[in-house]
Amino acid sequence: MISSFKTHLDFYGNQIPISISISVTKGLFTVATTANLLPIKQDLLVKLPVILRSQKIATSRLKFRISAKFPPATSSNLDLKELELPILLQIYRLCKGLDQTPILPHGSLSLEGHVASGPCKNQNFQCIAGSKSFNCDASFTPSSPQSQKQQEKALACPMTIFALLQVKYHIPILYLSPDYSISKIFANRLVAITRAQVDSKVFCFDFTNNSLSAQKIFKFLKSTDLKSALVIILGLENLSSSGMAELSSLFTIAPTSFVLISKPCRCGRFLSNQDRCFCHSLVRTRVMDSLPGEVLSRVNFAIHLKPSTNGEDRIRSDFLFNSVSDSIQELTQFLGSKDLSQQVEVSDDLHNYFYTLQAEHSLSDEFIRQLRLLSLQSAFLKGNSKALFADLLDVFSLQSNYFAYAQPSGFIHHRPFL
């Protein structure tokens, strides 16, 4: 009898999928595992016969072969004991001739058959094994009430929809937050909406709590196909110089696969167009100065996050400050459009101005493309069908502090006055 299923283990707040195959044949009792499962082989040798015997399943004439597939870079940081529960559950169902389940919850087991950890903690193995609902872990069920509620909250926040637009149109943006709680809410909302709207892997690493584990996290990211994933970095200001160097090397490979969130200074208001920074001039730029030049050169825009006045868990930004009055329906429609030109067009004068701007100031094609897209978005959010100079000026004015800090900003003064 052979069975395959999936489960997941936690890796610094992210769910790492694990594929497991189990083969049960007749013979003298043995447990064979692949090399990556050797840390739990001895525990399985002890617990398998004891727990299965308590369920009236004789194991003395059964041979078990268990193999697992998961990213090698995570193996030393995963609690492999959490694989005991899904392995025993599937073996139980195989021996009982029950229907196999493609997805199982993770967890560890005591010798008495109680779940010691995982989503089914403090439950009895028999209760879980005999239940048809043991695989209802919300982590695997997109339509579960918990994940559905998270998606609804994300779709009710203009800033998260706007951020997903920038992911969709490949515009890397540095999000500056005055407070950790705002950063955390924004990151959680972005994860929820991205998983619902984008067919790609999503990882969120919080270096506010895991700064000492940066090398392990970056080692994992190096083994990941970044071009087909979205990586949200929270607490960027907590990375050490070596961590910044690792981030820089990964960022140059796939800059549009990263969403960077950082507190820009001690008070969190540096470079904001709406709030004044109260930090001393000697420490005001310390955080931003620590960001690698390779990152700053590829991030052409920075947006400040701020709490919305319409709800504690909703977030606004500098860019949306004058462009959106909680226009969720329009933003969602914008998100679903395949091409911005289907919704908004660039006026002839603005098109010619983009060409002049690029020629006179040697701006890259990618930067002009991003300026054009943000101008189109600004026009759309105002309810206009055509992008005008005013929309480009809004982008300039909302980014001027960041341009002055991180980019050659001479082109900002090249503004048309009609």
Secondary structure as UniProt FT lines:
FT   STRAND          2..11
FT   TURN            12..13
FT   STRAND          14..26
FT   STRAND          30..33
FT   HELIX           35..37
FT   HELIX           38..54
FT   TURN            55..56
FT   TURN            60..61
FT   STRAND          62..69
FT   HELIX           72..77
FT   HELIX           80..83
FT   HELIX           84..96
FT   TURN            111..112
FT   STRAND          114..115
FT   TURN            119..122
FT   HELIX           125..129
FT   TURN            132..135
FT   HELIX           138..140
FT   TURN            142..143
FT   HELIX           145..155
FT   HELIX           158..168
FT   TURN            169..170
FT   STRAND          173..176
FT   HELIX           180..197
FT   STRAND          201..206
FT   HELIX           207..210
FT   HELIX           211..213
FT   HELIX           214..222
FT   HELIX           226..228
FT   STRAND          229..234
FT   HELIX           236..238
FT   HELIX           241..253
FT   HELIX           255..257
FT   STRAND          258..262
FT   TURN            270..271
FT   TURN            281..285
FT   HELIX           286..290
FT   HELIX           293..298
FT   STRAND          301..307
FT   TURN            309..310
FT   TURN            312..313
FT   STRAND          315..317
FT   HELIX           318..321
FT   TURN            322..323
FT   HELIX           328..336
FT   HELIX           340..342
FT   STRAND          345..346
FT   HELIX           348..361
FT   HELIX           365..381
FT   TURN            382..383
FT   STRAND          386..387
FT   HELIX           389..406
FT   HELIX           410..413
//
